[in-house]
Amino acid sequence: MSANWLFAIGDATNFDKSSSASIWGCKSVTKDGKKSSNARFIRDGKEGDVLWFIKSKTQGRIYAVATFTHTAKREIGPLIAITATSKELGWVDPRQKESSGDNWDTEVHYKDMYTVINCDIYLQRRCPQASISPTSTNDKYGIDWADEHYKIVRYSKAIQIKRKRPLVALDTIF
């Protein structure tokens, strides 16, 4: 049985921009070097798990749902980036109008994303700031995760947003 994971996605600007690459970012450690609240997901997330993305300041409204494929450590060096940079993914800090996500050291890759913002699916309690697994706590959030996911997949169409400019793969440079 697949697990369900909740992710807070801020105002969804960065999520929308990187969804064309089917990537979201998170931190594995905090600024002071301790494990972040995402560490459990990074450790325990399995291919096929369901990711639920919640936009902030919407009273727990679910924005999108996708199927988890894998995580990858971000490798961005001073001379060359092995993984996409924050700028390439379009991640911008809305307060600073500059590249954001540079402190996100882990990429969360997914497939079969469904944007469900118009379905009015709400959590019955506040969404956490980071990833959590509500697999066995349906009553806690007021959602039957398996049933909702089944209905979304059955009655919706998965979308893949096309980028205006594709991300440059390292093997195309050399």
N, C-alpha and C positions, 0 to 999 in steps of 0.2 A: 504494500500500500504506500502511495506517495504521501509525503508530508506537505504541509502548506506553510508558506513563509510570508510574512507581512513586511513590506518595505515602505518607509516614509520617503516620498520623492520631492519634498519641498513644494515649490510652485509649479512643478512639472516642466519647466522650461528646458532644463538640462536633460531630463528624461526624454522629452519629445525629440530633441536634437540627436541624442545618441541611440534612439530606438531604431533608426534606419540601419544601424550596425548591430542591433540586438544585443546591446551592452549597457549595463548599469555599473556604477562604481560604489565601493564601500571601503571603509578603513578596517584593518585587522588589529590595529593598536591605536590607543589614544595619544594625545600630544605628550603625555608624561610616560609613555612606553608601556602602559598596562594594556591587557587584552580589551578590545572594544566589545560592545554588545553584539557586533556582527561576527565575532570569533566563533560562536556556536554554529552559525549558518555556514561559515567558511569550512569548519571542521566536519559538520554533519550533513550538509546539503548533498543530495544525491541526484543524479541524472533522472529526469522525469518528475521531480518534485514540482509543485505548483507555486508560482510566485504571484503574490497579490500586491499591487502598487497603489498606495494611498496618497493622494495629494493633501498637503497641509491646509489648514484653515477651511476645511469643507465638512466638518463634523463627522469625519470618518468615512467619507464617500470613496468607494473603490474606483480608481481611475483606469487601471488596466490589469490584465491577468496574462501570464505566460508560462511556458514550460521550461524549467531550468535544464541547461545542458552541462555547464561546467564553470569553474572559476579559474582565473589565471592571474598570476602576480603581474602587476604592471612593471614593465622594464623600460624606463625612460632615463637615458643617460645624458651627460652633458654634450656628447657629440652625435649620438645616434639613438633613436628610439626604436626598440624592438616591437613594442605595442603602440597603439595609437596614442597620441598625446591628448591632453585635455582640449587643446585648441582644435585639433583635428576632429574630436568628438563633439565640438561645439559647446563644451561646458564653460559657462560664464557665471561668475559671481555677480548676481544682480545688484548688489550693494556697491561693488567696485568697478563694474563694467569691464572686467578683465578675466583672463583664464582662471577657471576654478577647477576643483577636483584634483589638483596636484597632490593633495594629501591623501587621496584615495589610492591605496596601494594594491587593491584587488579589483579585478574586473569580474562582473557577474554576467555570464553569457546565457542567453535564453533563445527560444524559438516559439513559433505559433502564438504571437501576442494578439490579444483581443483588447481593443479599447472599449471599456464598458462604462464610461463616465455618464452616458445618457441612460443607463439602465437603472439608475438610482438605487444602487446597492450600498447600504451604509453599515458600518460597524456600530454596535450599540454601546461602545465605550471608546475612549480616546486611543488613537493609534500611537504606538511607541515611536521613538525617534530613529530606531534602527530595526534590524531584522529580528523577528521572533517567530517561533513555530507554534501556531495555535491548534495543531493537529487534534489534540484531545480536549480542547476547551471550547467546543462549539457554543455552549451556553454562555461562556464568558463574553463572546463577541456577538452572539445572536445570529450566527450564520451557520447553515449546514454547508460546510465547505465543499464536500463531495457533490452534493446535489446542485449547488450553484455552478460549480465548474462543469458538471455534466450538461446543464442547460445552456451555458455559454457556448461550449464547444458544439453542441448539437444544433443550436439555432442561430449561430453567428458565423462569420467568416474571418479566419485569421488574416491579419494584414502584415505586410512587410513594406514599410515606408521606404521609398527609393531616395537615395541621396542625390543631390544635384551633382556633387563631385564625389566619386568613390574614394574610400580610404586607400592610401597607397600601401601596398603590401611590400614587405622588405625584399622579397625575391624579385619584384619588378624593378627595383632600383639598380640591381647589379646584373 
